[in-house]
Amino acid sequence: MFELKLKTFDGTQIAFNHLRRKERDEVIIICHGFCSAKDNRPFLDMSRDFFSHMDVINMDQRGHGNSSGFFSFSSQEHGDIRAVIEFARTIYTRVHLMGFSLGAASSAIEVAESGNVASLILVSPPADFVKIENHFLDRNILSYGLKRFTFHYFKLRPGNPLQRKIKPAEAVERINNIPLLVIHGEKDRIIFPWHGSEVYAHANEPKKLVIFEKGEHAEAIYEEYPERFISLCLEWIGASSTKYDVQSMK
């Protein structure tokens, strides 16, 4: 594994870890959510799990980790994802994209605009940023967040959360012929599970919605159910090669 950086549309430096075997022509790009980072333990572990099957690009969103700039809460980040996808497409025939939380929002927006991936996986996506329940100051939520994200909080550089944003539920309506898997946790206390259901409802076929019983938010689902999570994603990615196979997974 080695870290690379590239410049995105506005000059922001985006850092990413690249796990590569030269003989492979398939890669999954992983995009974390707010207040996390590519070097957060769950994403390092997840990257290693996926690397047993395909190459991995695990990116830091702007304003996070080793990337520069300020986080725009899904207003600008889709352009950063596009730059990473364009880099990947210079190496790989098949590029898959997986986003978590606000990273899922930006992933949906980018694929709606560019249609440049073989499959898309959205984990704990918001249907609409302004409809996120905003229970972040609830005592239980605050302690949950501090326990998970304290280290990466100190490298966080948030920008203006009031910039105009495309609604992910509307974005997926413009995605055609790209298999979409939506994953949500039943007990998600950050972005309630109705968001994932609404994103799924607005999406075009082929699509699949999986609600993890007792699952929490975003990468916590992987931490709680690592084998099931990886197997589900790999099965979807594998089936995405033909529409028939994807439909058989519904």
N, C-alpha and C positions, 0 to 999 in steps of 0.2 A: 504494500500500500504506500502511495506517495501523494503529497498534496500539491495541487496545481492551482493557479489563479488565471482568470481571464477578465477582460474588460467587457462590461455590458454596454447597452445602448447609450447611457449617459456618463460613461467613464467609471462607474462603480466597479471596484475589484471584487469578483466573486471567487471565493476559495472553495475547493472541493477535493475530497479524497477519491482517488482512482485506484480501484482494485482490478488488475488486468492480467489476463493470460493471452498471449499474442495470437493463439490459434482460434480464439472465439470471435463470433460476429454478432453477439447479442448482449445487451446491457440494460440494466435497470437503473434509473436515476431516482434518488430518494431526496425528497425536499421536506425538511422538518417544519414545525410550526413556531408560533410566537414563544420567545423566551427559552428556546432550546438551541441545539447546535449539532453539527455533524459529528463532533467528538464527544457528545453525550453518550454515556455507556450503552443505553438501549440501541442507539443507531450504529455504534461500533459493532455490537453483537449481531444486530440484524444484518449489517453489511457482510459480516463473515458467513452468516447462514446462507445468504443469497449467493455469495461468491462460490459456494460449493456447486452451483448450478449455472451461473452466468457471471459476466463481469458486472461491476457495481461502480456507480458514481454517486457519492454522498455529499451533497452541497450544503454550504452555509448560506442562509438567506442574507440579504443586505441588512446591515445593522446588527448582525449576530456573528459570534465566533470570530473567525479570521477574515471575514469579508468586511469591506469598507462600507461607507454610506450610512443611511438612516432608514429604519424599517418603516414602510408606509402602510402596513396593515392590509395588504393585498391590492393596493392601488397601482404600484409600479413593479412588483416582484415578478409578474408574469414575463416581463422583458428579460429579467435575469435568467429565468428558467429557459427561455427561448435560446439565449446565448449558450447555455450548457447543452441543450439539445442539439444545436447546430454543431458544437464541438464533437458531440458523440456521433453524429451522423457522418463525420469525416472518417470514422473508424469502423462503425458497426452498420450492419444491414438492418437489424431490428432494434429499435429503441423503445423501451417501456418507461412509463413515468408513474411514480407513486408519491402522493403528497399527503401530509398530515395536518389537520386542523386548518390554520390560515394558509399553510403550505398547500393544502388540498384545494382551498379556494383559488389560489394563484395558479395551480396546475390546471384546474378546470377552465379558467379564463384563457390561459395560453393555448390549450388544445382546441378550444372553441375558435380562437383567432387563427391558428396556424395548421391544425390538423396534422401535426408532424410526428406522431408516435404510433406504435403498433398496438398498444393497449394502455389503459389508464386505470389507476387504482386510487380512490379517494378514501382516506381514513379520517373519520370524525369531521366531515366537511360542514361548514355553516351554509345554510340556504341563502342567508342574507346577513351581512355583517351587522347591520343595525338591529337585527332581531336576536342577536346573541343575548342570552338572558342576563349577562353582566353580573353574575353572582361572585365576582372575583374577590370582593371584600367580605364575603361571608366567612365566618371563623373557620369552618371546616374546609372550605375551598382554599382559603389563604394558607392554612397549615399544610394542606396537600401540595399546593404549588411551591411553597418554600422548601419543603422536603425534597421535591423532585428537581427544582431548577435553581437552587441557591448559587452554585458555582457559576453557571452561565449567565445569571442575572447581572453579574458585575461587568460582563462584556457586552451587554445589551445596549443598543443605541436607538431608542424609539424616535420616530419622526411624528408628523402630523397625522393623527388618526381620522381627521375630518375630510381628507381628500376624497374625491369622488371614486366610487368603487363599482365594478360590475358585480351583479348578484350571481353567485355560483349556480343557483337554481335556474336562472335565465341563461347563463353561459352554456350549460349542458344541453339546452334545447338546440344549440347550433352545432353540436358534435354529431357527426354522422359516420357510420361504418367504422367506428373505433370502439372496441369492446370496453365497457365501463363496469368496474366492480366498486361498489360502495360498501364500506365497512364502518360500523358504528358500535359503540358500547352501550349496553342497556342502562348502565348506571353512570353514564357520562354526566359529570357535574359541571363541566365547562361549556360544552356545546351540546344541548339536550338532543336525544336521539331523533326527535321529530325532524330535525334539520336534515339528517341523512336520508330519512324517508322521503322528504320533499324533494331533495336533489334527485333521488332515484325516480320519483314520480314524473319529474320534468324531463328526464333523459330519454333518448331514443334507444331502441334495440340495436345491437345486443347489450344487455345490461343484467346485473345481478346485485341484490341487496342482502347483506349478511349482518344480523344483529348478534353480537356476542353477549350471551346471557351473563349478567353480573360484570360485564366488561366496563372499564373506566375510559379515560380520554386518550385518544391518539395512540402514541407509542406504548402507553400503559397496557393496551390490549395485547400487543406483542409480548410484553414482559409477563403478563398473566397467562397467556396461551401461546408460547413461542412456536411449538411444533404445529399446532393447528393453524396459526396465522401464516406461517411460511408455506405450509402445504396448500392452503387455500389460494394464496397469491400465485404460487408456482403453477397450480392446476389451471387457474384462470389465464395466466400468461401462455401456458402451453396450448390451451384450447383456443386462444385468440388467433391461431394460425388459420383456422377455418371457421366460418360462421356456424356450420353445423355442429362442430364440437362445442362452441360456446353455448349454443341453444340447449345442448344436452345437459349442461350444468345447471340450468335454471331450476 
